Amino acid sequence: MMAAWTSCLREKPVYEPYGGFEPVDLNDGWIISTPEAEDVDRETLSRAFEMIYREDDYPLATALLVARHNRLIGEAYPRGEDYIQRYHNIQSCTKSITSLLLGAAADQQIISSLNERLYDIFPELFDDDEVKREMIIAHALTMQTGINFENDRHTLELYSTEMNSTAFVLSLDRIYRPGTGVQYQDGAPHLISKVIEEKSGQTLSQFAQSVFFSKMGIYNWQWEAAKDGTDFGAFSLYLTARDLAKIGRLILQRGQWQGEQLVDSSYLREALSHQVNIDLNDQPYGYYFWLYPEWNAYAALGHGGQFLFVAPDKDLVVVYLAWPYTAPELWGDSKQLMQRVLDSCH
């Protein structure tokens, strides 16, 4: 991970001049349309795209993509058009896709219940704290493991540990009984990655390839793993903006893709429903999805201010990508950008 941080910071973030937001047909599964055809106000939408070219407002922006009614109506790449084909570390947006993959495991009946104890899945990786053994899958999905995983300290340790990475997460101190408190963290999704690995016999990325990516025409991607081979469930999935937007389409289609159910629909309803409030900001949260009840919408959020935003009432998907590995004061106002795009939709 440190190598990725260093290389990203070395690459100078030069803006291209704003040249509009007309999408191009790449024969990648996206139907190209116009704002007018999809009942979107072009002038208002243009102001949203112009925002990401203002370095004072969104200094890290690399992409903005808008799709409505399953049609791509706008995209722009402030660092150059070659970014349309470049995959990008979506950081904590990865968590939401890990959640969807658990829903795919549920659809295939690989996972029978969210009440299954993690100790019953990989008992050899637990320490001798018997209270930790109460932890169930649902606790990990709602950041209620009880394990004190501090991202600013333990994420890098997880990345670099020579021990079993799941055992590393489980070895950390417990600060409360599972299910009784919330701590937003990167450790819990790593446990979900291990659950899928153990249950499916595939790594998280292999499972994603077989149940999602190959079926959705997603070919240009990468997923980093810990040194023991377990893929990170919380971060370091690399996708293009267009392919991340396909994930938004999958959600809008209630887990279906071209007539095939990829994510269990009942699981998806739960994942996008209010489960807890996150300790960082008291914002409603589902299973690794941030909820916006004022818009009846939800989002995957990642370092750098990047997001996948889905608003069912507007049949709308918005993707914003930006440089990660930087201080939050450089991220820009994600909600302002979401609101501007929402305002363009009639």
C-alpha positions as CSV (number, residue, x, y, z in Angstrom):
1,M,0.0,0.0,0.0
2,M,2.8,2.4,0.8
3,A,4.1,2.1,-2.8
4,A,0.7,3.0,-4.1
5,W,0.5,6.0,-1.8
6,T,4.0,7.2,-2.9
7,S,3.3,6.8,-6.7
8,C,0.0,8.6,-6.5
9,L,1.5,11.5,-4.7
10,R,4.4,11.8,-7.2
11,E,2.1,12.0,-10.1
12,K,1.2,15.7,-10.6
13,P,-2.5,16.4,-10.7
14,V,-2.8,18.6,-13.7
15,Y,-6.2,19.7,-14.9
16,E,-7.4,19.5,-18.5
17,P,-9.6,22.4,-19.6
18,Y,-13.3,21.7,-19.2
19,G,-14.7,20.5,-22.5
20,G,-18.2,19.3,-21.7
21,F,-19.5,16.0,-20.5
22,E,-20.7,14.1,-23.6
23,P,-20.1,10.3,-23.2
24,V,-18.6,8.2,-26.0
25,D,-19.7,4.7,-27.1
26,L,-17.1,2.2,-26.1
27,N,-19.2,-0.9,-26.7
28,D,-18.8,-1.8,-23.0
29,G,-22.4,-2.4,-22.2
30,W,-23.4,1.2,-21.7
31,I,-26.2,2.7,-23.8
32,I,-25.3,6.3,-24.5
33,S,-28.0,8.9,-24.2
34,T,-28.5,12.7,-23.6
35,P,-29.8,14.7,-20.6
36,E,-32.8,15.8,-22.6
37,A,-33.8,12.2,-23.6
38,E,-33.6,11.2,-19.9
39,D,-35.5,14.2,-18.5
40,V,-32.5,15.9,-17.1
41,D,-31.8,19.7,-17.3
42,R,-28.6,20.1,-19.3
43,E,-27.7,23.5,-17.8
44,T,-28.0,22.3,-14.2
45,L,-26.1,19.1,-14.9
46,S,-23.3,21.1,-16.7
47,R,-22.8,23.2,-13.6
48,A,-22.2,19.9,-11.6
49,F,-19.5,18.9,-14.1
50,E,-17.9,22.3,-14.1
51,M,-17.6,22.1,-10.4
52,I,-15.1,19.2,-10.6
53,Y,-12.8,21.3,-12.8
54,R,-12.5,24.0,-10.1
55,E,-9.3,23.2,-8.3
56,D,-10.3,25.2,-5.2
57,D,-13.5,23.1,-4.8
58,Y,-12.5,19.6,-5.9
59,P,-8.7,19.6,-6.2
60,L,-8.4,15.8,-6.4
61,A,-11.1,15.1,-8.9
62,T,-10.4,12.5,-11.6
63,A,-13.8,11.5,-12.9
64,L,-17.5,12.3,-12.7
65,L,-20.1,10.0,-14.4
66,V,-23.9,10.3,-14.4
67,A,-26.3,7.6,-15.6
68,R,-30.1,7.8,-15.6
69,H,-32.7,5.1,-16.7
70,N,-29.7,2.8,-17.2
71,R,-28.2,5.1,-19.8
72,L,-25.0,7.0,-19.6
73,I,-25.7,10.7,-20.1
74,G,-22.6,12.4,-18.9
75,E,-18.9,11.8,-18.0
76,A,-15.8,13.9,-17.7
77,Y,-12.2,13.3,-16.7
78,P,-10.4,16.4,-15.4
79,R,-7.0,14.7,-15.6
80,G,-7.3,13.6,-19.2
81,E,-9.5,11.4,-21.3
82,D,-7.2,8.4,-20.9
83,Y,-8.7,8.1,-17.4
84,I,-11.8,6.6,-19.0
85,Q,-9.9,3.4,-19.5
86,R,-7.8,3.5,-16.3
87,Y,-8.8,1.7,-13.2
88,H,-8.7,3.5,-9.9
89,N,-8.3,2.5,-6.2
90,I,-11.9,3.1,-4.9
91,Q,-10.7,2.7,-1.4
92,S,-13.6,2.3,1.1
93,C,-16.2,2.1,-1.7
94,T,-14.7,-1.5,-1.7
95,K,-16.7,-2.2,1.5
96,S,-20.0,-1.8,-0.3
97,I,-19.0,-4.3,-3.0
98,T,-17.8,-6.7,-0.3
99,S,-21.3,-6.4,1.1
100,L,-22.9,-7.1,-2.2
101,L,-20.7,-10.2,-2.6
102,L,-22.0,-11.5,0.7
103,G,-25.4,-11.0,-0.7
104,A,-24.3,-13.1,-3.8
105,A,-23.1,-15.8,-1.4
106,A,-26.5,-15.7,0.3
107,D,-28.3,-16.0,-3.1
108,Q,-26.2,-19.1,-3.9
109,Q,-27.0,-20.4,-0.4
110,I,-23.3,-20.5,0.4
111,I,-24.3,-18.3,3.4
112,S,-27.3,-19.7,5.2
113,S,-27.8,-17.0,7.9
114,L,-26.3,-13.7,9.0
115,N,-26.6,-15.1,12.5
116,E,-23.9,-17.6,11.9
117,R,-20.9,-17.2,14.3
118,L,-17.6,-16.5,12.8
119,Y,-16.0,-18.8,15.4
120,D,-17.9,-21.7,13.7
121,I,-16.4,-20.7,10.3
122,F,-12.8,-20.3,11.3
123,P,-12.3,-21.2,15.0
124,E,-8.6,-21.7,14.7
125,L,-8.1,-18.0,14.0
126,F,-9.7,-16.7,17.3
127,D,-7.7,-16.0,20.4
128,D,-8.8,-17.2,23.9
129,D,-11.3,-14.3,24.5
130,E,-14.5,-16.3,24.6
131,V,-16.7,-13.2,24.3
132,K,-15.3,-12.6,20.8
133,R,-16.7,-16.0,19.9
134,E,-20.2,-14.5,20.1
135,M,-19.5,-12.4,17.0
136,I,-21.9,-13.2,14.1
137,I,-21.7,-12.2,10.4
138,A,-24.3,-9.4,11.0
139,H,-22.1,-7.9,13.7
140,A,-19.2,-7.6,11.2
141,L,-21.5,-6.1,8.5
142,T,-22.7,-3.4,10.9
143,M,-19.3,-2.5,12.4
144,Q,-20.3,-4.0,15.7
145,T,-17.5,-6.6,16.1
146,G,-16.4,-5.2,19.5
147,I,-12.8,-5.3,18.3
148,N,-10.8,-2.1,18.7
149,F,-9.5,-1.7,15.1
150,E,-8.3,1.9,14.7
151,N,-7.9,2.6,11.0
152,D,-5.2,5.3,11.4
153,R,-3.0,2.7,13.1
154,H,-4.2,-0.8,12.3
155,T,-5.0,-0.6,8.6
156,L,-1.3,-0.3,7.7
157,E,-0.5,-3.1,10.2
158,L,-3.1,-5.3,8.5
159,Y,-1.5,-4.5,5.1
160,S,2.0,-5.4,6.3
161,T,1.5,-8.2,8.8
162,E,3.3,-11.4,8.3
163,M,0.9,-13.4,10.4
164,N,-2.5,-14.6,9.3
165,S,-4.4,-11.4,8.5
166,T,-7.7,-12.6,9.9
167,A,-6.0,-13.8,13.1
168,F,-4.4,-10.3,13.3
169,V,-7.8,-8.6,13.3
170,L,-9.2,-11.0,15.8
171,S,-6.2,-10.6,18.1
172,L,-6.8,-6.9,18.7
173,D,-8.3,-5.8,22.1
174,R,-12.0,-6.0,22.6
175,I,-13.6,-2.8,23.7
176,Y,-17.2,-4.0,24.0
177,R,-19.3,-7.1,23.6
178,P,-20.1,-7.9,20.0
179,G,-23.4,-6.2,18.9
180,T,-23.4,-3.6,21.6
181,G,-21.4,-0.7,20.1
182,V,-20.3,0.7,16.7
183,Q,-16.8,1.4,15.5
184,Y,-16.3,2.3,11.8
185,Q,-13.2,0.3,10.8
186,D,-11.4,-1.7,8.1
187,G,-11.1,-4.8,10.2
188,A,-14.7,-5.9,10.1
189,P,-14.9,-6.1,6.2
190,H,-11.7,-8.1,6.3
191,L,-13.5,-10.7,8.4
192,I,-16.3,-10.8,5.8
193,S,-13.7,-11.4,3.1
194,K,-12.5,-14.4,5.1
195,V,-16.1,-15.6,5.6
196,I,-16.6,-15.7,1.8
197,E,-13.2,-17.3,1.2
198,E,-14.0,-20.1,3.7
199,K,-17.6,-20.6,2.5
200,S,-17.0,-20.5,-1.2
201,G,-13.5,-22.0,-1.4
202,Q,-12.5,-18.9,-3.4
203,T,-10.8,-15.7,-2.5
204,L,-13.0,-12.6,-2.4
205,S,-11.6,-11.5,-5.8
206,Q,-12.1,-14.9,-7.4
207,F,-15.6,-15.0,-6.1
208,A,-16.2,-11.5,-7.5
209,Q,-14.9,-12.5,-10.9
210,S,-17.2,-15.6,-11.0
211,V,-20.4,-14.1,-9.7
212,F,-20.2,-10.4,-10.7
213,F,-17.4,-9.2,-13.0
214,S,-17.5,-11.8,-15.7
215,K,-21.3,-11.5,-16.0
216,M,-21.3,-7.7,-16.0
217,G,-18.6,-7.2,-18.5
218,I,-16.1,-5.9,-16.0
219,Y,-12.6,-6.9,-17.1
220,N,-10.3,-4.0,-16.2
221,W,-9.8,-4.4,-12.4
222,Q,-7.5,-5.4,-9.6
223,W,-8.0,-6.4,-6.0
224,E,-5.2,-6.3,-3.5
225,A,-4.6,-8.9,-0.9
226,A,-2.9,-9.3,2.4
227,K,0.4,-11.2,2.5
228,D,-1.4,-14.4,3.4
229,G,-3.6,-14.2,0.2
230,T,-6.9,-13.0,1.8
231,D,-8.2,-10.1,-0.2
232,F,-8.9,-6.9,1.6
233,G,-12.6,-6.5,2.2
234,A,-12.4,-2.9,3.2
235,F,-10.2,-1.2,0.5
236,S,-7.9,-1.5,-2.5
237,L,-10.4,-2.7,-5.2
238,Y,-9.5,-0.9,-8.4
239,L,-12.3,-0.2,-10.9
240,T,-12.9,2.2,-13.8
241,A,-15.6,4.9,-13.3
242,R,-17.8,3.1,-15.8
243,D,-17.5,-0.2,-14.2
244,L,-18.2,1.2,-10.7
245,A,-21.4,2.7,-12.2
246,K,-22.4,-0.7,-13.4
247,I,-22.4,-1.7,-9.7
248,G,-24.9,1.1,-9.2
249,R,-27.1,-0.3,-12.0
250,L,-27.0,-3.7,-10.3
251,I,-28.3,-2.1,-7.1
252,L,-31.1,-0.2,-8.9
253,Q,-32.1,-3.4,-10.6
254,R,-32.5,-5.0,-7.1
255,G,-29.6,-7.3,-7.6
256,Q,-30.5,-8.5,-11.1
257,W,-28.3,-8.3,-14.2
258,Q,-29.7,-9.2,-17.6
259,G,-32.5,-11.2,-16.0
260,E,-30.2,-13.1,-13.6
261,Q,-30.4,-12.6,-9.9
262,L,-26.9,-12.0,-8.7
263,V,-27.6,-10.6,-5.2
264,D,-30.2,-12.1,-2.9
265,S,-33.0,-9.5,-3.0
266,S,-34.0,-9.8,0.7
267,Y,-30.4,-9.4,1.7
268,L,-30.1,-6.3,-0.6
269,R,-33.1,-4.7,1.1
270,E,-31.5,-5.2,4.5
271,A,-28.1,-3.9,3.2
272,L,-29.7,-0.7,2.1
273,S,-31.8,-0.3,5.2
274,H,-31.0,1.5,8.4
275,Q,-29.1,-0.9,10.7
276,V,-26.9,1.4,12.9
277,N,-25.6,4.9,13.2
278,I,-21.9,5.2,12.6
279,D,-19.8,6.5,15.5
280,L,-17.8,9.0,13.3
281,N,-20.8,11.2,12.3
282,D,-24.0,9.6,13.5
283,Q,-25.0,9.0,9.9
284,P,-27.4,6.1,9.2
285,Y,-25.7,3.0,7.9
286,G,-26.7,-0.3,6.4
287,Y,-24.4,-3.2,5.5
288,Y,-21.4,-1.2,4.4
289,F,-23.7,1.4,2.7
290,W,-24.1,5.0,3.8
291,L,-27.8,6.1,3.8
292,Y,-29.2,9.5,2.9
293,P,-32.9,9.4,4.1
294,E,-33.5,13.0,3.0
295,W,-33.1,11.8,-0.6
296,N,-34.1,8.1,-0.2
297,A,-30.6,7.4,-1.5
298,Y,-27.5,5.5,-0.5
299,A,-23.8,5.5,-1.3
300,A,-20.5,3.8,-1.2
301,L,-17.9,6.3,0.1
302,G,-14.2,6.2,-0.3
303,H,-11.0,8.0,0.8
304,G,-10.5,11.2,-1.3
305,G,-14.2,12.0,-1.2
306,Q,-15.0,9.6,-4.0
307,F,-18.4,7.9,-4.1
308,L,-20.9,5.7,-5.9
309,F,-24.3,7.4,-5.3
310,V,-27.6,5.6,-6.1
311,A,-31.0,7.4,-5.9
312,P,-33.8,5.0,-6.8
313,D,-36.6,7.7,-6.9
314,K,-34.6,9.4,-9.7
315,D,-33.4,6.2,-11.3
316,L,-30.0,7.7,-11.0
317,V,-26.4,6.6,-10.6
318,V,-23.5,9.0,-10.0
319,V,-19.8,8.1,-9.7
320,Y,-17.2,10.5,-8.5
321,L,-13.5,9.4,-8.4
322,A,-10.7,11.4,-6.9
323,W,-7.1,11.0,-5.7
324,P,-7.0,9.1,-2.4
325,Y,-4.2,9.1,0.2
326,T,-4.7,12.8,1.1
327,A,-6.1,14.9,3.9
328,P,-9.9,15.3,4.2
329,E,-9.8,19.0,3.8
330,L,-8.8,18.4,0.1
331,W,-11.7,16.1,-0.6
332,G,-14.3,18.6,-1.6
333,D,-18.0,18.6,-0.6
334,S,-19.5,15.2,-1.8
335,K,-23.0,16.1,-0.7
336,Q,-22.9,19.3,-2.6
337,L,-22.0,17.5,-5.8
338,M,-24.7,14.8,-5.2
339,Q,-27.3,17.6,-4.6
340,R,-26.3,19.4,-7.8
341,V,-26.8,16.3,-9.9
342,L,-30.1,15.5,-8.1
343,D,-31.3,19.0,-8.9
344,S,-30.8,18.4,-12.6
345,C,-33.3,15.5,-12.6
346,H,-37.0,16.3,-13.3
